[in-house]
Amino acid sequence: MATLAEIYDWFMTGKKPTQAQFWASWGSFWNKGETIPQSAVSNLTSTLAAKAEKAQFDAHKTAGDAHQALFDLKQSLDEKGEANGYAPLDELTKIAAIYLNIVDDLVTGGSDALASAETVKTLKAQIDAINLILTSDDVNLDTVQEIVDAIKEVETSLETILVNDLTTGGTTKALTAEMGKTLKGLIDALTAIVTTKIGGSGTTDYIPKFTGTGNIGNSLIYDNGTNVGIGTTILSSKLSVVDPYSPFNFKSTPSVIGSGTGMEFLVNAGVPRFNFLVDGAYVGQFRSDASGLFAIKNNVDNIGDISFLTTMLNGAHTRAVIKNNGNFLIGTTVDSGQGKLQVIGITSTNSLKIQDTPSTATGTPLFLTWNSNTKDVEKVPMNWVNLQSIATATTVTPTASDDMVKITALAQNCTIANPTGTWTEGQPFVIRIKDNGTSRTLSYGSNYRAIGVTLPTATTIDKTIYLAIIYNDTDTKWDIIGVKTEA
């Protein structure tokens, strides 16, 4: 048997009950031609059990003392209309005025008060007016909640549809009135511009410029979308500038070539020049020509010098000067006039070095210094070595930059590995070894070769060992020609 909830659901608006649902619906009710069994009546047995027997009820109806206790509680007719007595039923106005709290407006309220009939009439009229307003022939909008839901849906739709800018776009969108106003203003402004009738013509890729009032034409700037040219359409770089005289002019104030203060880059008679000017005077120049000349000059013949500085601090850090007479000064700005090369500040610790390479690790340097006593240039003896110092290691690898490899406290067995780096024929180096108080075994790489000596295979406790080695480039061997152990 179907429940009422199921039947209600089958027959809701818009649905079509099936035959089985239709039969189940009718099968859930008793036909008036059918007899309903007592067992199908809810609570019938308990209800009948609570009833009085007919003989008892008939006797009760004729009993003179039936309900005597209730009659004893009734008030006497003598107390009719008296204080604390009962109200006479034929004086309704008096009952309303004396016994009832009746409110005759829709504002006062009160849980122990009654609304007057006139107030109810007024309320009814107001409800009727509201119902009239809400009356709709649309079954989906005939309740307040349905109307509210519809309004909310419209608000959400408007928020989705309306666009309040001129960039979003969309074929399913609509502009707000404010954007319509803005668009109108833009159209009016454009109309005003078009009205002025800007004329002229141009060439593709040229940046336009105003050639006159209301006319545009080509400027000197050409842009092909990748590179830019000034004075040229042949673009081989991001910026190409072609001018028969002065492409670049960087000045503190606008001025013609050869005047003002600043820099000029120009090509004159096939010679590119980079000029520096101060108040219209050339004070410096970089230039080159087809012969391969690259020159730095002060642009003032026989006047002024060229200085090399490491910092601009009132000239205090001038490192070298080329004087206008051709003398080259290092360590001073004062030209003694004695010698084309003048080097000042040479001491035994700050000497003049001459070497085939700038490295202190290779080559044979020559150090020259000035002896203030003999007034002569002297050769400084070489008193330094490039040292690799190791306390202890299982493997020690000499390099081509080492003059000496020193092992100071060998605490484990050690292998002297084949040297690394680029070595030159006859290049010597020394290995010095001392243990930490315990003898350690020594082994050697395959490219070491003993020449007239026996290689030590272990250290002597607390004794220093020297190995003198020379590189043999012909055999690619490091020949050990000397072994000495402290006595």
C-alpha positions in Angstrom: 0.0 0.0 0.0 1.4 3.4 -1.0 1.8 6.1 1.6 0.2 9.6 1.2 3.7 11.1 0.7 4.4 8.7 -2.2 1.1 9.4 -3.8 1.6 13.2 -3.4 5.0 12.8 -5.1 3.6 10.8 -8.0 0.9 13.4 -8.7 2.9 16.6 -8.5 2.5 19.2 -11.2 4.4 18.2 -14.3 4.7 14.5 -13.5 2.9 11.6 -15.2 2.0 8.6 -12.8 2.5 5.2 -14.3 -0.2 2.5 -14.4 1.3 0.8 -11.4 1.4 4.1 -9.4 -2.2 4.9 -10.4 -3.4 1.4 -9.2 -1.3 1.6 -6.0 -2.9 5.0 -5.3 -6.5 3.7 -5.6 -5.5 0.5 -3.8 -4.6 2.5 -0.8 -8.3 3.6 -0.1 -11.4 1.6 1.1 -14.3 1.6 -1.4 -17.6 2.5 0.1 -19.0 -0.8 -1.1 -16.4 -2.7 1.0 -16.8 -3.7 4.6 -14.0 -2.4 6.8 -13.0 -5.0 9.3 -12.7 -3.9 13.0 -9.1 -5.0 13.0 -8.4 -2.3 10.3 -9.8 0.5 12.5 -7.1 2.1 14.6 -7.6 1.9 18.4 -11.1 0.7 18.0 -10.8 -1.9 20.8 -9.2 0.4 23.3 -11.7 3.2 22.5 -14.8 0.9 23.0 -13.2 -0.4 26.2 -13.2 3.1 27.5 -16.9 3.6 26.9 -19.6 3.1 29.6 -22.0 0.2 29.1 -25.4 1.2 27.8 -27.4 0.0 30.8 -25.1 2.0 33.1 -25.5 5.1 30.9 -29.3 4.8 30.9 -29.4 4.5 34.7 -27.1 7.5 35.0 -29.5 9.6 32.9 -32.4 9.1 35.3 -30.3 9.2 38.6 -31.3 12.2 40.7 -27.9 12.5 42.3 -25.9 12.4 39.1 -23.2 15.2 39.0 -24.4 16.5 42.3 -20.9 17.7 43.1 -20.8 19.9 40.0 -24.2 21.4 40.7 -23.1 22.3 44.2 -20.3 24.4 42.6 -22.7 26.5 40.5 -23.4 30.1 41.7 -26.8 31.1 42.9 -29.2 33.1 40.7 -29.1 35.7 43.5 -25.5 36.5 42.6 -26.3 37.3 38.9 -24.5 40.5 37.8 -22.9 41.0 41.3 -19.3 41.5 41.9 -17.4 38.2 41.6 -20.7 36.7 40.4 -21.5 35.3 37.0 -22.3 37.5 34.0 -25.9 37.6 32.7 -26.0 36.3 29.2 -28.5 38.9 28.1 -26.1 41.8 28.7 -23.3 41.3 26.2 -22.2 44.9 26.1 -21.7 44.8 29.8 -19.6 41.6 29.5 -17.3 43.2 26.9 -16.9 46.4 28.8 -16.5 44.9 32.3 -15.1 41.4 32.0 -13.0 41.4 28.8 -9.7 43.3 27.7 -10.5 44.3 24.2 -8.0 46.2 22.0 -9.3 48.3 19.1 -6.1 48.9 17.1 -3.3 46.9 15.4 -0.5 48.4 17.4 -1.1 47.9 21.1 -0.9 44.1 21.2 -1.0 42.0 24.3 -1.0 38.3 25.1 -4.0 38.7 27.5 -6.1 41.0 25.3 -8.7 40.4 22.5 -8.8 42.2 19.2 -12.1 44.0 18.5 -14.2 42.9 15.5 -13.5 46.3 14.0 -9.8 45.7 14.3 -10.2 42.3 12.6 -12.2 43.9 9.9 -9.4 46.4 9.3 -6.8 43.6 9.3 -8.9 41.7 6.8 -9.0 44.7 4.5 -5.2 45.1 4.6 -4.7 41.4 3.9 -7.1 41.6 1.0 -5.1 44.5 -0.4 -1.8 42.6 -0.1 -3.4 39.6 -1.8 -4.6 41.8 -4.6 -1.1 43.1 -5.1 0.3 39.6 -5.1 -2.3 38.2 -7.4 -0.6 36.5 -10.4 -1.8 34.2 -13.2 1.7 32.6 -13.1 1.6 29.6 -10.9 5.3 29.9 -10.3 5.0 33.5 -9.0 1.9 33.4 -6.9 3.7 33.4 -3.5 5.9 35.9 -1.8 8.8 33.4 -1.5 8.6 32.7 -5.3 8.7 36.4 -6.1 11.6 36.9 -3.7 13.5 34.0 -5.3 12.8 35.4 -8.8 14.1 38.8 -7.8 17.3 37.3 -6.4 17.8 35.3 -9.6 17.4 38.4 -11.7 20.0 40.2 -9.5 22.4 37.4 -10.0 21.8 37.3 -13.7 22.4 41.1 -14.0 25.7 40.8 -12.1 26.8 38.1 -14.6 25.5 39.8 -17.7 26.4 43.5 -17.0 29.9 44.7 -17.9 31.1 48.0 -16.3 34.2 48.6 -18.6 35.0 48.9 -22.2 37.7 46.1 -22.4 36.0 42.9 -21.2 33.8 42.4 -24.3 31.6 39.3 -24.8 28.7 38.4 -27.2 26.4 37.5 -24.2 27.3 40.6 -22.2 25.6 44.0 -21.9 27.2 47.4 -21.0 26.0 49.4 -18.0 24.4 52.7 -18.5 27.5 54.4 -17.0 29.7 52.7 -19.7 27.3 53.8 -22.3 27.8 57.3 -21.1 31.6 56.9 -21.2 31.4 55.4 -24.7 29.4 58.4 -25.8 32.0 60.8 -24.5 34.8 58.9 -26.3 32.8 59.0 -29.6 32.2 62.7 -29.2 35.9 63.3 -28.5 36.9 61.2 -31.6 34.4 63.1 -33.7 35.9 66.4 -32.6 39.4 65.1 -33.6 38.2 63.8 -37.0 36.5 67.1 -37.6 39.9 68.8 -37.5 40.7 66.7 -40.6 44.3 65.7 -39.9 45.9 65.2 -43.3 49.1 64.1 -44.9 50.6 60.7 -45.9 53.4 58.4 -44.8 55.4 55.4 -45.7 55.1 51.9 -44.1 57.4 51.4 -41.1 58.3 55.1 -40.8 57.5 56.8 -37.4 55.2 59.7 -38.3 55.7 63.3 -37.2 53.7 66.5 -37.7 55.0 68.3 -40.8 52.6 71.2 -40.3 49.4 72.2 -38.6 47.0 69.3 -39.0 49.4 67.3 -41.3 51.6 64.3 -40.7 54.5 62.8 -42.7 57.6 60.6 -42.3 60.2 61.3 -39.6 63.8 60.2 -39.7 63.0 57.1 -37.6 62.4 53.8 -39.3 61.1 50.7 -37.4 60.7 47.4 -39.2 59.3 45.7 -36.1 62.6 44.2 -35.1 65.3 46.9 -35.5 65.2 50.7 -35.5 67.1 53.0 -37.9 67.7 56.8 -37.8 68.5 58.1 -41.2 68.6 54.7 -42.8 66.4 51.7 -43.7 69.2 49.2 -43.8 69.1 47.7 -40.3 71.8 45.3 -39.2 71.3 45.8 -35.4 68.7 47.0 -32.9 69.7 50.6 -33.5 71.4 51.9 -36.7 72.2 55.5 -37.2 73.5 57.0 -40.4 74.5 60.7 -40.7 77.2 62.2 -43.0 78.6 64.2 -40.0 77.3 63.9 -36.5 75.0 61.0 -35.5 75.4 61.4 -31.7 75.6 64.5 -29.6 75.4 64.3 -25.8 75.5 67.7 -24.3 74.6 69.4 -21.1 72.7 72.0 -23.2 71.6 72.0 -26.9 74.5 73.2 -29.1 76.0 72.7 -32.5 79.0 70.5 -33.2 82.2 71.7 -31.6 80.5 73.8 -28.9 79.0 73.3 -25.4 80.0 70.7 -22.8 79.5 67.0 -23.4 80.4 64.2 -25.9 80.2 63.9 -29.6 80.5 60.8 -31.8 81.0 61.6 -35.5 82.6 60.3 -38.7 84.6 62.9 -40.5 86.6 62.2 -43.6 86.2 58.5 -43.0 87.7 58.7 -39.5 85.3 57.8 -36.6 85.9 60.1 -33.6 84.6 60.3 -30.0 85.2 63.8 -28.7 85.0 65.2 -25.2 84.2 69.0 -24.9 84.2 71.4 -22.0 82.8 74.9 -22.8 83.4 74.4 -26.5 87.0 73.3 -26.1 88.1 69.7 -27.2 89.7 68.1 -24.1 90.0 64.5 -25.3 89.4 62.2 -28.2 89.3 58.5 -29.2 89.8 58.0 -33.0 90.7 55.3 -35.5 91.1 55.0 -39.2 91.4 52.4 -42.0 95.1 51.9 -41.5 94.4 50.3 -38.1 95.3 53.3 -36.1 93.6 53.6 -32.7 94.5 56.8 -30.9 93.8 58.4 -27.5 94.7 62.1 -27.5 93.9 65.2 -25.5 93.0 67.1 -28.6 95.3 70.0 -27.7 98.6 69.9 -29.5 101.7 70.2 -27.2 99.5 71.2 -24.3 98.0 69.0 -21.6 98.7 65.4 -20.5 96.9 62.1 -20.5 96.5 60.6 -17.0 95.6 57.1 -15.9 93.7 57.0 -12.6 92.2 54.2 -10.5 89.8 56.6 -8.7 88.6 60.1 -9.2 89.7 61.6 -5.8 91.2 65.1 -6.5 93.9 63.4 -8.6 95.4 61.7 -5.6 95.3 58.3 -7.2 96.9 59.0 -10.5 98.9 55.9 -11.4 100.6 56.9 -14.7 100.9 60.0 -16.9 101.8 60.5 -20.6 103.2 64.0 -20.8 102.7 66.2 -23.8 106.5 65.8 -24.6 106.1 62.0 -24.8 107.6 61.1 -21.4 105.9 58.3 -19.6 105.7 58.6 -15.8 104.8 55.8 -13.4 104.3 56.5 -9.7 104.6 60.3 -10.1 103.0 63.2 -11.9 106.2 65.3 -11.9 108.2 65.1 -15.0 111.9 65.5 -14.2 112.7 65.7 -17.9 115.3 62.9 -17.5 114.3 59.9 -19.5 111.3 58.8 -21.6 110.3 56.3 -18.9 110.4 57.5 -15.3 109.4 55.0 -12.6 109.3 56.4 -9.1 108.8 54.4 -5.8 111.0 51.4 -6.4 112.4 49.8 -3.2 113.7 46.4 -2.2 110.1 45.4 -1.4 108.4 47.3 -4.1 110.6 46.6 -7.1 110.4 46.6 -10.9 109.6 43.1 -12.1 110.4 41.8 -15.6 109.0 38.4 -16.5 107.7 36.4 -19.5 104.4 35.8 -17.7 102.4 37.6 -15.0 102.2 34.5 -12.8 104.5 34.1 -9.8 104.4 30.4 -10.3 106.1 30.0 -13.7 108.9 31.6 -15.7 112.0 33.2 -14.4 111.3 36.8 -13.2 113.9 39.6 -13.0 113.4 42.1 -10.2 115.2 45.4 -10.4 115.4 47.9 -7.5 117.1 51.3 -6.9 120.0 51.5 -4.5 119.9 55.0 -3.0 123.5 54.6 -1.7 125.2 53.6 -5.0 122.7 55.5 -7.1 122.3 52.4 -9.3 119.8 49.8 -10.4 120.4 46.5 -8.8 119.0 43.0 -9.4 116.9 41.7 -6.5 117.7 38.0 -5.6 114.7 35.7 -5.9 113.9 34.7 -2.3 110.5 33.1 -2.6 109.0 29.7 -3.5 105.5 28.5 -4.4 104.7 26.1 -1.6 102.1 23.3 -1.2 102.0 22.5 2.5 100.2 19.4 3.9 100.1 18.0 7.4 99.0 14.5 6.5 97.2 12.7 3.7 97.0 9.2 2.2 97.7 10.7 -1.3 99.8 13.8 -2.1 99.8 15.2 -5.6 102.4 17.8 -6.7 101.3 20.3 -9.3 103.2 22.3 -12.0 102.9 25.5 -9.9 104.7 23.9 -6.9 108.4 24.7 -6.1 108.1 22.6 -2.9 105.7 20.1 -1.5 105.9 20.0 2.3 104.4 17.1 4.4 104.8 18.2 8.1 103.3 15.5 10.3 102.5 12.3 8.3 100.1 10.2 10.3 99.2 7.5 7.8 100.8 5.5 5.0 101.1 7.8 2.0 101.4 7.6 -1.8 103.2 10.4 -3.8 101.0 10.5 -6.8 102.1 11.5 -10.4 102.3 15.3 -10.7 99.5 17.2 -12.5 99.5 20.3 -14.7 101.7 21.5 -17.6 105.4 21.0 -16.9 108.4 22.3 -18.9 111.7 20.5 -19.7 114.0 20.6 -16.7 111.5 22.1 -14.3 112.7 21.2 -10.7 110.8 20.8 -7.4 111.5 19.4 -4.0 109.4 17.2 -1.7 110.1 17.4 2.1 108.6 14.7 4.4 108.4 14.2 8.1 106.2 11.8 10.1 104.3 12.5 13.4 106.5 10.3 15.5 105.5 7.0 14.0 107.1 5.5 10.9 104.9 5.5 7.8 105.3 3.6 4.5 105.9 5.6 1.3 105.0 4.6 -2.3 105.3 6.5 -5.6 103.4 7.0 -8.8 104.5 5.2 -12.0 106.0 8.3 -13.6 108.6 8.8 -10.9 112.1 7.4 -11.8 115.1 7.0 -9.4 118.4 8.1 -11.0 121.4 6.8 -9.0 119.5 6.9 -5.7 117.3 4.5 -3.7 113.8 5.8 -3.0 112.8 5.5 0.7 109.9 3.2 1.3 109.2 4.4 4.8 109.9 7.4 6.9 112.5 7.5 9.7 110.8 8.4 13.0 110.9 12.2 13.6 113.5 12.7 10.8 113.2 14.9 7.7 113.6 13.5 4.3 114.3 15.5 1.1 113.6 14.4 -2.5 115.1 16.4 -5.3 113.2 16.0 -8.6 113.6 17.2 -12.2 111.0 16.8 -15.0 112.3 14.9 -18.0 110.0 16.0 -20.9 111.7 13.6 -23.3 110.7 10.5 -21.3 107.7 12.1 -19.6 109.3 11.1 -16.2 110.0 12.9 -13.0 113.6 11.9 -12.3 114.5 11.7 -8.6 118.2 12.7 -8.5 118.6 13.3 -4.8 117.5 11.7 -1.5 118.7 13.0 1.8 117.6 12.0 5.3 118.3 13.9 8.5 121.0 12.2 10.5 
